[in-house]
Structures are given as structure tokens and as C-alpha cells.
Amino acid sequence: MTAMDSLKHLLWLSQTLDPQTAWQVYTHFGSASEAYYGDRRDYRLLPFLQARQIALLEDKSLRRAEEILADCQEQGIQIVTIQDAVYPPALRDIDDPPLVLYLRGQALNLNAPFVVAMAGTRHASPYGKKLAHSFAFDLSRGGLLVVTGVVTGCDENALLGALQAGQPVGAVVAGGVDIPYYNTDACRRLYEDIATYGFLLSESPPGTRPTGQLFRARNRILTGMADCVICVEGDLSSGAVQVAYLALEQGKEVFAPPANIGVPSATGTNELLRAGYVSVLLDKEDIFDLARQRFAAVGRLPELPEAIRAQRMAGEAEELSARPPKQRTEAQEVRPAPQEEDEKISQPEKTAQKKVDSSPVSDYIDVNALRDRCSETEFQCCTVLANGPATADEVAVGCGLPVVAVNSALTILCIKGLVTEGTDSRFSLAAQVAF
């Protein structure tokens, strides 16, 4: 029997039954192919199968499997099966692991040495959003893989934090990896960025809409592939708290940061802390301590975020001191770029050398000074936008670069606060620019 026949049989079984029953059938027969070639007598020996499910297994058509294979090939979506080496190792240990996963992005990232799943309410408070972004940024910069969903609120801010850190990031989605959860340009760009710098993962085949019943099945994958789970914020009925309970059932260590008493969006996480079900998360060091404990025997972990930040600050200070005096005159002070998302770029005093918009809401950015703090693609985008607002396609034409690369660069520039996106999907520099 060929490998392709085995893959078709795995697709057949995963599409014929619900995930839990499909896993039970798979383990009973030892392979999807053996299950495929079974007959009614074989199926009736399994006490967990109902008559309706037996009838489904008797349908041996592989048409749906072939359609899925064609869709994946056309869209460049990878199929990862439970038999593959790149299948997330921790996911194999849950009660009902998915037989088949669909992936956009880099499959090798599925085998990261330490995975942190993050969950939080879509109705997050500013505090919760800031925490999600901060945790994801620092954990990613420290060498850990952050995985989360892609809904608005905590999930979205965690993804943006990890992307800003410049490290791989993972998103586990309820629908197909080709169907953005929100039908907006921003969400579609976010999907593209995740696929470019990390991976999108789903149990659902391409074309599947993210309906409500798929989220619990999605959640078991999110928590199952993780070494620990952070429940950032959620009320008593939120999906984030359900993720925490599911992770506890799987034997995962769950953390939650405390929030102010009476904040509606955090009543669930505060209750988890009060009941002692989860560990208090006061600092990213709590997660790094756990990672060091798990992997102390396999070598040294990457440097911690605090050390990385100290090195970056020292490097920038050295770079500024080494610049020729003519680049730092009394009329124009050179300022280092902000290191955090919520820091604002200072507005220098007006000088005789350069005329700057004196509006109190307008910041000053010297595009040439950004060269050392942006990637080459980001700098080219800024140069094009210095001529006025433009769509992503127009920026791509101006840069002479692929749209996918420009979309990613524009997203990072928006995160850094250097570019803004208008309601007309046109991008603008976030400040008056001078060359």
C-alpha cells in the first residue's frame, strides 16, 4: 500500500467521525488503512460505535479525501499526520489527539523546545491587552514559542507582541487555515504575517468556516501542544477560563496574572487564582523558571528578555556615542527609538534647519535616522510613504517588492507606531518626515 493511500485513509477517517471516536477507531485497528478495510462485523465489535457511525464507516468513498488533497496542493497547505515526525510531540499525549492537522507556514516550528499557549477574552480590558502583548513579546524574545488563537482582544495582542519580537509565532484556529476569522484586510494581513514568520494550524480542512462547535476541539489542540498555559484575562463564562480548565484536565501547568478586583473581564481568572487551581503569574521569569526546570538536562536556554534588553540598550548607547558630532548638533538632538509599543516618540523643538509641523499631535521622525532601527524592507516602505498615503499594493510597486513582503513590513511598522492605516486601507507615516 502506498503512502498516498495511507494519507487518504487518514483523511477519510478524520472526516467520517468526530475527533474522539476517530481516535478510538484508529487505536483499535492500529492504522487508518486497517480501519478503512474493516467491515460491518469488525465495526460492530466496538462498543463505543453507534449504528449511525457504523453506517458512516461502511461508506468507503475517498472523494472527500481527494478533494482535500487537491485544495491543499492548490493553496500550498501542508498536511501533518500523527505518523509524521514534525507532529507536535506533546499533542500525542492528550486523550484524543487529532489524526490530521493542516498547516500554513513552517512545520519545523511545531517542534519548538518549549511552547507557551496564551488565552484570553476577546472583550479584554486595556490592562489585559497590554499584558498579553508584553508577555508574548518577552517570552518570544527569550526563545520560547508562543501559540494562541486569532480572535480580537488578548489573542490578537499576543500575536502582535510575538511578531514584534521578531520570533516565530503559532496560531491554532477553529476553521480552515485559509479562512480568516474576521473578514477584514487587517485580519487577512495578520494571517499572512503569522504564516510567514511562524505557522497557522487547524484540525479543519481548507474552506471550513470557524463555527462555535469547532472552538472546543480547537482548544484541546492549543493546550495539548503546550508545555504550559497562560490565561491572561477572562470572566467566569469566557472561553479563556474554559481553556484553563481544559489545560488542567490535560495535566498542564496553568498561570494567570492577578487583576484589579471588580474588573468584569477578569472575574474568571481571579476566581481561578482564589481557588488555587492555577499559579500566580507576576513576572515572565515565572515561565522561564519553569522552562529551565524542564530542560535543565538538555543545555542552556536562550538569554532572558532582561539581558537582551540590557544588551540592546548598551549597543544603542555605544552606537550614538560613536556617531560623528555633525549628526548630533544642538539644533537637532538624536533620540533613540522607543523600545515598547506604548512609548511615544518625543517631539523635538522647532529649529531653523528644519521646518516641522508645529501641531501638538504631530511627531517628528527623521526617516534616515530609522535606517538602523528598521529592516531594509520596512525602510523602503517608509521612503515610499514619505510621498503620501498609499495602499499596500502601491507601496509594493514603489518598493519593487512582493506584496506579501510589503504587507508584513507594514504590519510591523504599524506595531512600532511609525505607520498608521486609515479606514480607506491606505497607509501613512505616523509623523511629519524630513530627509
VOPAGU-2260 file (C-alpha; in pm, 1 decimal, decimal comma):
REM VOPAGU-2260
SITE   aa  ch    i         X         Y         Z
SITE  MET   A    0       0,0       0,0       0,0
SITE  THR   A    1     141,0     338,7     -95,1
SITE  ALA   A    2     199,2     632,5     140,9
SITE  MET   A    3     -62,0     831,9     -51,4
SITE  ASP   A    4    -321,6     558,6       9,7
SITE  SER   A    5    -242,8     575,7     382,4
SITE  LEU   A    6    -283,0     954,4     380,3
SITE  LYS   A    7    -615,4     923,9     200,9
SITE  HIS   A    8    -731,7     676,6     462,1
SITE  LEU   A    9    -629,2     911,1     744,4
SITE  LEU   A   10    -825,1    1189,3     577,3
SITE  TRP   A   11   -1120,5     956,1     527,3
SITE  LEU   A   12   -1128,7     854,6     893,6
SITE  SER   A   13   -1079,5    1209,5    1025,5
SITE  GLN   A   14   -1367,8    1334,3     809,0
SITE  THR   A   15   -1600,9    1041,7     877,3
SITE  LEU   A   16   -1612,3    1056,8    1257,7
SITE  ASP   A   17   -1575,0    1314,9    1532,3
SITE  PRO   A   18   -1216,3    1350,2    1666,1
SITE  GLN   A   19   -1266,9    1142,4    1980,2
SITE  THR   A   20   -1434,5     849,8    1803,8
SITE  ALA   A   21   -1190,8     863,9    1512,1
SITE  TRP   A   22    -903,1     829,0    1759,4
SITE  GLN   A   23   -1071,6     532,2    1928,9
SITE  VAL   A   24   -1120,1     357,2    1594,2
SITE  TYR   A   25    -763,2     437,8    1490,6
SITE  THR   A   26    -613,5     292,3    1809,2
SITE  HIS   A   27    -834,3     -17,7    1791,3
SITE  PHE   A   28    -733,6    -105,7    1435,4
SITE  GLY   A   29    -377,5      22,2    1463,7
SITE  SER   A   30    -397,9     230,7    1146,1
SITE  ALA   A   31    -644,0     422,8     934,8
SITE  SER   A   32    -592,1     179,6     647,9
SITE  GLU   A   33    -689,8    -119,6     861,0
SITE  ALA   A   34    -998,5      70,7     972,8
SITE  TYR   A   35   -1082,7     154,1     611,4
SITE  TYR   A   36   -1073,1    -209,9     506,5
SITE  GLY   A   37   -1284,6    -322,0     801,1
SITE  ASP   A   38   -1644,3    -434,6     750,8
SITE  ARG   A   39   -1969,1    -423,6     947,0
SITE  ARG   A   40   -1870,8    -725,9    1156,9
SITE  ASP   A   41   -1546,8    -558,3    1260,6
SITE  TYR   A   42   -1718,1    -231,2    1345,3
SITE  ARG   A   43   -1994,8    -396,1    1547,7
SITE  LEU   A   44   -1732,4    -537,8    1783,6
SITE  LEU   A   45   -1654,1    -184,3    1901,4
SITE  PRO   A   46   -1895,5     -98,6    2187,6
SITE  PHE   A   47   -1839,0     278,6    2156,1
SITE  LEU   A   48   -1972,1     288,2    1797,7
SITE  GLN   A   49   -2337,1     370,9    1735,6
SITE  ALA   A   50   -2534,1     234,8    1441,3
SITE  ARG   A   51   -2514,9     569,7    1264,4
SITE  GLN   A   52   -2136,0     577,6    1297,1
SITE  ILE   A   53   -2105,2     220,1    1169,6
SITE  ALA   A   54   -2306,0     318,9     863,2
SITE  LEU   A   55   -2069,0     610,8     804,3
SITE  LEU   A   56   -1765,4     380,4     825,1
SITE  GLU   A   57   -1921,2     149,0     568,4
SITE  ASP   A   58   -1911,0     429,9     312,1
SITE  LYS   A   59   -1570,4     372,3     151,0
SITE  SER   A   60   -1576,6     668,4     -84,7
SITE  LEU   A   61   -1246,5     860,7     -87,6
SITE  ARG   A   62   -1388,6    1150,6    -285,4
SITE  ARG   A   63   -1378,9    1393,1       8,1
SITE  ALA   A   64   -1019,6    1295,7      87,3
SITE  GLU   A   65    -918,0    1358,1    -273,5
SITE  GLU   A   66   -1090,2    1699,5    -269,8
SITE  ILE   A   67    -898,4    1796,3      43,6
SITE  LEU   A   68    -569,7    1685,9    -110,3
SITE  ALA   A   69    -640,2    1893,7    -420,2
SITE  ASP   A   70    -733,7    2201,1    -215,8
SITE  CYS   A   71    -420,1    2173,8      -4,3
SITE  GLN   A   72    -197,4    2133,5    -307,1
SITE  GLU   A   73    -355,2    2433,0    -479,7
SITE  GLN   A   74    -318,9    2659,9    -174,9
SITE  GLY   A   75      19,3    2538,6     -52,7
SITE  ILE   A   76    -125,1    2399,0     272,0
SITE  GLN   A   77      72,9    2119,1     434,4
SITE  ILE   A   78     -91,7    1811,0     582,3
SITE  VAL   A   79      69,8    1685,8     902,4
SITE  THR   A   80     -44,2    1344,7    1025,2
SITE  ILE   A   81       3,5    1178,6    1360,2
SITE  GLN   A   82     256,0     947,9    1190,6
SITE  ASP   A   83     484,2    1237,1    1088,5
SITE  ALA   A   84     799,7    1333,8    1276,1
SITE  VAL   A   85     702,0    1703,0    1277,9
SITE  TYR   A   86     371,0    1632,0    1454,4
SITE  PRO   A   87     375,2    1825,9    1787,2
SITE  PRO   A   88     515,6    1573,6    2037,4
SITE  ALA   A   89     313,9    1692,6    2337,8
SITE  LEU   A   90      -7,8    1666,7    2135,7
SITE  ARG   A   91      30,7    1290,2    2107,5
SITE  ASP   A   92     -16,9    1259,7    2484,2
SITE  ILE   A   93    -369,8    1400,6    2510,6
SITE  ASP   A   94    -674,0    1173,0    2524,8
SITE  ASP   A   95    -793,1    1231,5    2169,5
SITE  PRO   A   96    -514,2    1375,4    1954,1
SITE  PRO   A   97    -610,3    1482,6    1600,6
SITE  LEU   A   98    -515,8    1234,0    1332,0
SITE  VAL   A   99    -458,6    1509,3    1076,3
SITE  LEU   A  100    -351,5    1872,1    1103,1
SITE  TYR   A  101    -348,8    2137,8     830,8
SITE  LEU   A  102     -64,5    2387,0     834,8
SITE  ARG   A  103      35,4    2710,7     665,3
SITE  GLY   A  104     388,0    2817,1     746,5
SITE  GLN   A  105     695,2    2644,8     883,1
SITE  ALA   A  106     634,6    2288,0    1004,0
SITE  LEU   A  107     967,5    2275,1    1189,4
SITE  ASN   A  108     833,1    2530,5    1437,9
SITE  LEU   A  109     588,6    2265,2    1560,6
SITE  ASN   A  110     880,2    2100,8    1740,2
SITE  ALA   A  111     989,2    2402,1    1944,6
SITE  PRO   A  112    1165,3    2303,0    2270,3
SITE  PHE   A  113     916,8    2488,8    2490,8
SITE  VAL   A  114     569,0    2605,8    2392,0
SITE  VAL   A  115     358,3    2858,5    2583,1
SITE  ALA   A  116     -12,8    2871,8    2498,7
SITE  MET   A  117    -185,6    3202,5    2569,8
SITE  ALA   A  118    -561,3    3251,7    2601,0
SITE  GLY   A  119    -773,7    3549,6    2691,2
SITE  THR   A  120   -1112,3    3705,2    2640,5
SITE  ARG   A  121   -1193,9    3888,7    2320,4
SITE  HIS   A  122   -1355,0    4155,7    2542,8
SITE  ALA   A  123   -1023,5    4232,5    2706,5
SITE  SER   A  124    -956,1    4541,8    2913,9
SITE  PRO   A  125    -664,6    4771,0    2821,6
SITE  TYR   A  126    -475,8    4606,3    3108,4
SITE  GLY   A  127    -536,0    4258,6    2965,3
SITE  LYS   A  128    -434,4    4362,2    2614,5
SITE  LYS   A  129    -114,3    4519,9    2742,5
SITE  LEU   A  130     -28,0    4210,3    2946,4
SITE  ALA   A  131     -91,0    3979,3    2650,7
SITE  HIS   A  132     135,7    4187,2    2428,4
SITE  SER   A  133     407,5    4221,3    2692,5
SITE  PHE   A  134     415,8    3853,8    2789,9
SITE  ALA   A  135     422,6    3738,0    2428,3
SITE  PHE   A  136     695,6    3984,2    2334,4
SITE  ASP   A  137     929,7    3893,7    2620,7
SITE  LEU   A  138     870,5    3518,1    2607,8
SITE  SER   A  139     929,4    3514,6    2232,1
SITE  ARG   A  140    1243,9    3723,6    2263,1
SITE  GLY   A  141    1361,7    3475,3    2525,1
SITE  GLY   A  142    1340,4    3184,4    2279,1
SITE  LEU   A  143    1004,4    3031,3    2373,6
SITE  LEU   A  144     731,0    2965,3    2117,0
SITE  VAL   A  145     403,1    3146,2    2185,3
SITE  VAL   A  146      84,5    2993,5    2042,0
SITE  THR   A  147    -264,2    3139,5    2068,8
SITE  GLY   A  148    -582,7    3197,0    1870,9
SITE  VAL   A  149    -651,9    3483,0    1632,0
SITE  VAL   A  150    -965,7    3645,1    1772,0
SITE  THR   A  151    -961,0    4007,7    1879,3
SITE  GLY   A  152    -861,3    4101,7    2232,7
SITE  CYS   A  153    -591,5    3911,0    2417,7
SITE  ASP   A  154    -516,8    3666,5    2133,1
SITE  GLU   A  155    -457,5    3936,8    1876,2
SITE  ASN   A  156    -236,0    4141,1    2108,2
SITE  ALA   A  157     -31,2    3833,7    2197,7
SITE  LEU   A  158      27,7    3765,4    1828,3
SITE  LEU   A  159     132,3    4123,7    1763,9
SITE  GLY   A  160     371,0    4111,0    2059,0
SITE  ALA   A  161     535,5    3792,5    1934,0
SITE  LEU   A  162     560,3    3930,5    1579,8
SITE  GLN   A  163     716,5    4249,4    1709,5
SITE  ALA   A  164     975,7    4036,3    1890,7
SITE  GLY   A  165    1081,9    3902,8    1551,6
SITE  GLN   A  166    1047,2    3538,2    1651,1
SITE  PRO   A  167     826,8    3252,3    1522,7
SITE  VAL   A  168     468,9    3251,0    1649,3
SITE  GLY   A  169     190,5    2995,5    1620,5
SITE  ALA   A  170    -186,2    3033,9    1585,8
SITE  VAL   A  171    -433,3    2748,0    1627,2
SITE  VAL   A  172    -760,5    2825,6    1451,2
SITE  ALA   A  173   -1106,6    2670,1    1463,6
SITE  GLY   A  174   -1179,7    2692,0    1091,2
SITE  GLY   A  175    -959,4    2632,6     791,3
SITE  VAL   A  176    -616,9    2796,8     785,1
SITE  ASP   A  177    -728,1    2971,5     466,3
SITE  ILE   A  178   -1034,9    3137,4     622,1
SITE  PRO   A  179    -959,1    3447,6     833,0
SITE  TYR   A  180   -1176,7    3470,7    1141,2
SITE  TYR   A  181   -1270,5    3828,8    1056,7
SITE  ASN   A  182   -1344,4    3939,4     701,9
SITE  THR   A  183   -1115,8    4241,9     719,3
SITE  ASP   A  184    -795,0    4340,5     544,8
SITE  ALA   A  185    -620,4    4366,2     882,5
SITE  CYS   A  186    -710,8    4008,1     975,1
SITE  ARG   A  187    -605,3    3877,8     635,5
SITE  ARG   A  188    -269,7    4054,3     670,9
SITE  LEU   A  189    -229,7    3910,1    1019,7
SITE  TYR   A  190    -286,8    3559,1     880,5
SITE  GLU   A  191     -22,4    3622,8     614,7
SITE  ASP   A  192     227,0    3750,5     873,3
SITE  ILE   A  193     172,4    3450,1    1100,0
SITE  ALA   A  194     219,5    3210,2     808,3
SITE  THR   A  195     533,5    3396,7     700,6
SITE  TYR   A  196     701,8    3413,7    1040,4
SITE  GLY   A  197     550,4    3107,1    1209,5
SITE  PHE   A  198     252,6    2885,0    1137,7
SITE  LEU   A  199    -125,4    2860,9    1126,5
SITE  LEU   A  200    -259,2    2524,8    1242,2
SITE  SER   A  201    -603,0    2364,6    1232,3
SITE  GLU   A  202    -776,5    2030,5    1251,7
SITE  SER   A  203   -1032,3    2151,3     999,1
SITE  PRO   A  204    -964,5    2118,5     625,4
SITE  PRO   A  205    -938,5    2421,4     394,8
SITE  GLY   A  206   -1262,0    2607,4     337,0
SITE  THR   A  207   -1409,3    2532,4     681,5
SITE  ARG   A  208   -1584,4    2826,7     845,4
SITE  PRO   A  209   -1494,9    2881,3    1213,6
SITE  THR   A  210   -1826,1    2787,5    1377,1
SITE  GLY   A  211   -1883,8    2774,1    1752,4
SITE  GLN   A  212   -1870,7    2396,9    1794,9
SITE  LEU   A  213   -1521,6    2384,5    1648,6
SITE  PHE   A  214   -1368,3    2601,2    1920,3
SITE  ARG   A  215   -1360,1    2341,4    2199,4
SITE  ALA   A  216   -1196,2    2096,3    1960,0
SITE  ARG   A  217    -951,7    2374,8    1868,9
SITE  ASN   A  218    -881,5    2447,7    2234,9
SITE  ARG   A  219    -765,8    2093,4    2311,2
SITE  ILE   A  220    -502,0    2132,4    2037,3
SITE  LEU   A  221    -393,2    2473,7    2165,0
SITE  THR   A  222    -341,9    2346,2    2518,7
SITE  GLY   A  223    -234,2    1997,0    2418,2
SITE  MET   A  224      72,5    2109,3    2223,2
SITE  ALA   A  225     182,0    2345,8    2501,9
SITE  ASP   A  226     421,2    2293,5    2790,8
SITE  CYS   A  227     229,6    2549,5    2994,8
SITE  VAL   A  228     -71,0    2778,1    2953,9
SITE  ILE   A  229    -121,1    3144,3    3042,6
SITE  CYS   A  230    -480,9    3251,9    3095,8
SITE  VAL   A  231    -438,0    3627,8    3061,9
SITE  GLU   A  232    -788,5    3754,2    3135,2
SITE  GLY   A  233   -1144,4    3625,7    3123,1
SITE  ASP   A  234   -1479,1    3642,8    3301,2
SITE  LEU   A  235   -1647,7    3341,1    3457,1
SITE  SER   A  236   -1816,5    3234,2    3132,0
SITE  SER   A  237   -1536,9    3318,8    2891,4
SITE  GLY   A  238   -1369,3    3075,4    2658,8
SITE  ALA   A  239   -1037,0    3165,9    2817,6
SITE  VAL   A  240   -1146,5    3016,6    3150,9
SITE  GLN   A  241   -1270,4    2706,6    2966,0
SITE  VAL   A  242    -922,9    2680,0    2811,0
SITE  ALA   A  243    -773,0    2692,2    3160,6
SITE  TYR   A  244    -995,8    2407,6    3284,3
SITE  LEU   A  245    -920,6    2201,2    2974,1
SITE  ALA   A  246    -547,3    2251,0    3024,1
SITE  LEU   A  247    -578,8    2140,8    3388,0
SITE  GLU   A  248    -761,4    1826,1    3274,2
SITE  GLN   A  249    -467,5    1754,7    3042,5
SITE  GLY   A  250    -224,6    1789,1    3332,3
SITE  LYS   A  251     -74,3    2116,5    3211,4
SITE  GLU   A  252      54,5    2386,6    3444,5
SITE  VAL   A  253    -165,0    2693,9    3412,0
SITE  PHE   A  254     -72,1    3050,5    3508,4
SITE  ALA   A  255    -282,1    3363,8    3542,1
SITE  PRO   A  256    -187,4    3721,3    3630,2
SITE  PRO   A  257    -399,9    3884,2    3903,3
SITE  ALA   A  258    -624,7    4174,5    3802,7
SITE  ASN   A  259    -798,4    4451,3    3989,4
SITE  ILE   A  260   -1094,6    4342,3    4199,8
SITE  GLY   A  261   -1424,3    4415,4    4029,9
SITE  VAL   A  262   -1293,5    4425,4    3673,5
SITE  PRO   A  263   -1567,0    4231,9    3485,2
SITE  SER   A  264   -1331,9    4091,8    3222,2
SITE  ALA   A  265   -1110,1    3932,1    3489,9
SITE  THR   A  266   -1361,0    3778,5    3731,8
SITE  GLY   A  267   -1291,4    3431,0    3595,2
SITE  THR   A  268    -912,1    3445,3    3617,1
SITE  ASN   A  269    -926,6    3598,0    3965,2
SITE  GLU   A  270   -1158,4    3316,6    4073,6
SITE  LEU   A  271    -916,4    3056,7    3936,0
SITE  LEU   A  272    -641,7    3217,3    4143,0
SITE  ARG   A  273    -853,4    3235,0    4458,1
SITE  ALA   A  274    -949,4    2868,3    4425,4
SITE  GLY   A  275    -583,9    2774,5    4387,3
SITE  TYR   A  276    -639,5    2599,0    4055,4
SITE  VAL   A  277    -374,5    2799,5    3873,1
SITE  SER   A  278     -38,7    2951,8    3961,6
SITE  VAL   A  279       2,2    3325,5    4010,8
SITE  LEU   A  280     192,1    3487,7    3725,2
SITE  LEU   A  281     366,6    3803,2    3842,0
SITE  ASP   A  282     656,2    3811,8    3600,8
SITE  LYS   A  283     779,8    3645,5    3284,4
SITE  GLU   A  284    1054,7    3493,6    3497,4
SITE  ASP   A  285     794,4    3250,4    3633,8
SITE  ILE   A  286     764,3    3096,3    3287,2
SITE  PHE   A  287    1138,9    3098,5    3223,3
SITE  ASP   A  288    1196,1    2928,5    3559,5
SITE  LEU   A  289     959,0    2650,3    3454,0
SITE  ALA   A  290    1132,5    2619,8    3116,7
SITE  ARG   A  291    1472,8    2594,3    3282,5
SITE  GLN   A  292    1344,9    2325,3    3515,8
SITE  ARG   A  293    1204,0    2121,9    3225,7
SITE  PHE   A  294    1514,9    2147,6    3011,2
SITE  ALA   A  295    1799,1    2182,6    3259,2
SITE  ALA   A  296    1937,7    1849,2    3141,4
SITE  VAL   A  297    1949,0    1938,4    2772,3
SITE  GLY   A  298    2151,7    2257,1    2789,2
SITE  ARG   A  299    2131,0    2629,3    2831,0
SITE  LEU   A  300    1819,7    2820,9    2731,5
SITE  PRO   A  301    1842,3    3144,8    2533,5
SITE  GLU   A  302    1917,6    3458,3    2729,4
SITE  LEU   A  303    1633,1    3609,7    2924,5
SITE  PRO   A  304    1447,4    3916,6    2797,0
SITE  GLU   A  305    1601,6    4144,5    3063,3
SITE  ALA   A  306    1950,6    4053,5    2947,9
SITE  ILE   A  307    1854,8    4101,6    2585,1
SITE  ARG   A  308    1708,8    4444,1    2655,0
SITE  ALA   A  309    2019,8    4546,4    2850,8
SITE  GLN   A  310    2241,9    4444,3    2559,7
SITE  ARG   A  311    2025,6    4631,2    2310,1
SITE  MET   A  312    2029,2    4947,5    2520,9
SITE  ALA   A  313    2406,5    4926,0    2567,1
SITE  GLY   A  314    2452,5    4872,9    2193,2
SITE  GLU   A  315    2236,7    5173,5    2106,0
SITE  ALA   A  316    2422,5    5393,0    2353,7
SITE  GLU   A  317    2755,2    5285,7    2204,8
SITE  GLU   A  318    2625,3    5349,3    1854,0
SITE  LEU   A  319    2508,8    5701,2    1940,5
SITE  SER   A  320    2835,5    5791,4    2110,2
SITE  ALA   A  321    3031,2    5669,8    1806,9
SITE  ARG   A  322    2844,8    5891,9    1558,7
SITE  PRO   A  323    3026,6    6197,3    1418,3
SITE  PRO   A  324    2944,6    6520,1    1607,5
SITE  LYS   A  325    2784,8    6673,2    1297,8
SITE  GLN   A  326    2497,0    6422,9    1327,7
SITE  ARG   A  327    2416,6    6541,6    1679,0
SITE  THR   A  328    2402,8    6919,4    1674,8
SITE  GLU   A  329    2246,2    7144,8    1935,3
SITE  ALA   A  330    1972,8    7223,6    1686,8
SITE  GLN   A  331    1878,2    6860,5    1633,3
SITE  GLU   A  332    1907,3    6607,8    1910,8
SITE  VAL   A  333    1929,9    6241,3    1813,3
SITE  ARG   A  334    1679,0    6034,8    2007,8
SITE  PRO   A  335    1674,2    5654,6    2029,3
SITE  ALA   A  336    1355,3    5490,7    1902,8
SITE  PRO   A  337    1107,2    5372,7    2167,1
SITE  GLN   A  338    1152,4    5011,6    2276,9
SITE  GLU   A  339     795,0    4941,7    2383,9
SITE  GLU   A  340     468,5    4976,8    2193,5
SITE  ASP   A  341     316,4    5226,4    2436,6
SITE  GLU   A  342     616,2    5463,9    2442,8
SITE  LYS   A  343     564,7    5777,4    2234,7
SITE  ILE   A  344     822,7    5931,4    2006,4
SITE  SER   A  345     927,2    6264,8    2152,8
SITE  GLN   A  346     869,5    6582,8    1950,2
SITE  PRO   A  347    1185,3    6791,8    1921,0
SITE  GLU   A  348    1191,8    7166,0    1943,3
SITE  LYS   A  349    1148,4    7363,7    1623,2
SITE  THR   A  350    1478,0    7455,0    1461,6
SITE  ALA   A  351    1599,3    7688,2    1191,4
SITE  GLN   A  352    1748,6    7399,8     996,7
SITE  LYS   A  353    1423,6    7205,2     951,8
SITE  LYS   A  354    1065,3    7318,6     943,7
SITE  VAL   A  355     840,6    7082,5    1131,6
SITE  ASP   A  356     465,6    7075,2    1169,6
SITE  SER   A  357     405,1    7250,4    1498,6
SITE  SER   A  358      75,2    7076,1    1565,8
SITE  PRO   A  359      79,6    6926,2    1918,3
SITE  VAL   A  360     -40,5    6591,4    1786,1
SITE  SER   A  361     225,2    6563,2    1517,8
SITE  ASP   A  362     551,1    6385,6    1597,4
SITE  TYR   A  363     880,1    6428,8    1416,3
SITE  ILE   A  364    1061,8    6137,8    1258,0
SITE  ASP   A  365    1379,1    6160,2    1054,4
SITE  VAL   A  366    1338,7    5872,9     809,6
SITE  ASN   A  367    1713,7    5843,2     760,3
SITE  ALA   A  368    1754,2    5801,8    1136,5
SITE  LEU   A  369    1521,9    5499,2    1115,4
SITE  ARG   A  370    1755,0    5309,1     883,0
SITE  ASP   A  371    1934,2    5141,5    1172,7
SITE  ARG   A  372    1611,0    5054,2    1350,4
SITE  CYS   A  373    1411,4    4911,8    1060,9
SITE  SER   A  374    1465,8    4623,4     829,4
SITE  GLU   A  375    1557,1    4716,5     472,2
SITE  THR   A  376    1203,3    4637,8     354,6
SITE  GLU   A  377    1049,5    4849,1     632,8
SITE  PHE   A  378    1281,1    5139,4     547,1
SITE  GLN   A  379    1186,3    5120,8     178,4
SITE  CYS   A  380     817,7    5129,6     275,8
SITE  CYS   A  381     876,4    5440,6     488,0
SITE  THR   A  382    1056,7    5606,5     198,4
SITE  VAL   A  383     763,4    5541,8     -35,5
SITE  LEU   A  384     509,9    5663,1     223,0
SITE  ALA   A  385     708,2    5984,8     265,1
SITE  ASN   A  386     549,9    6086,6     -68,1
SITE  GLY   A  387     199,8    6049,7      77,1
SITE  PRO   A  388     -59,0    5786,3     177,5
SITE  ALA   A  389     -67,3    5468,3     -30,1
SITE  THR   A  390    -224,2    5124,4     -35,5
SITE  ALA   A  391     -14,8    4814,1      25,6
SITE  ASP   A  392     -18,1    4738,9    -348,0
SITE  GLU   A  393     103,1    5091,6    -428,0
SITE  VAL   A  394     379,7    5064,6    -170,1
SITE  ALA   A  395     483,2    4730,1    -320,3
SITE  VAL   A  396     506,0    4889,2    -666,0
SITE  GLY   A  397     706,3    5179,1    -527,4
SITE  CYS   A  398     947,0    4943,8    -349,5
SITE  GLY   A  399     964,3    4691,0    -630,2
SITE  LEU   A  400     898,2    4414,3    -377,6
SITE  PRO   A  401     639,7    4133,9    -346,3
SITE  VAL   A  402     309,1    4236,2    -185,8
SITE  VAL   A  403     342,6    3962,7      80,2
SITE  ALA   A  404     675,7    4105,1     198,2
SITE  VAL   A  405     539,4    4460,3     197,5
SITE  ASN   A  406     224,9    4357,0     389,0
SITE  SER   A  407     442,6    4201,2     659,4
SITE  ALA   A  408     665,2    4509,7     677,6
SITE  LEU   A  409     364,8    4743,6     702,6
SITE  THR   A  410     219,8    4537,3     986,3
SITE  ILE   A  411     545,4    4561,0    1182,4
SITE  LEU   A  412     567,9    4935,0    1112,8
SITE  CYS   A  413     212,7    4980,0    1244,0
SITE  ILE   A  414     309,9    4785,2    1555,7
SITE  LYS   A  415     611,1    5011,8    1604,6
SITE  GLY   A  416     386,4    5315,8    1574,9
SITE  LEU   A  417     568,2    5451,0    1271,0
SITE  VAL   A  418     285,4    5391,8    1023,1
SITE  THR   A  419     -92,8    5413,4    1056,2
SITE  GLU   A  420    -366,5    5256,4     847,1
SITE  GLY   A  421    -670,1    5462,2     754,0
SITE  THR   A  422   -1026,9    5343,7     712,2
SITE  ASP   A  423    -968,6    5350,3     336,0
SITE  SER   A  424    -691,9    5085,1     371,4
SITE  ARG   A  425    -427,0    5344,2     282,6
SITE  PHE   A  426    -112,8    5366,1     492,3
SITE  SER   A  427      52,8    5686,5     609,8
SITE  LEU   A  428     363,1    5774,8     805,9
SITE  ALA   A  429     261,8    5841,5    1163,1
SITE  ALA   A  430     458,2    6167,4    1175,3
SITE  GLN   A  431     591,8    6452,1     961,2
SITE  VAL   A  432     901,2    6330,6     780,6
SITE  ALA   A  433    1215,6    6516,2     676,9
SITE  PHE   A  434    1511,2    6389,9     477,1
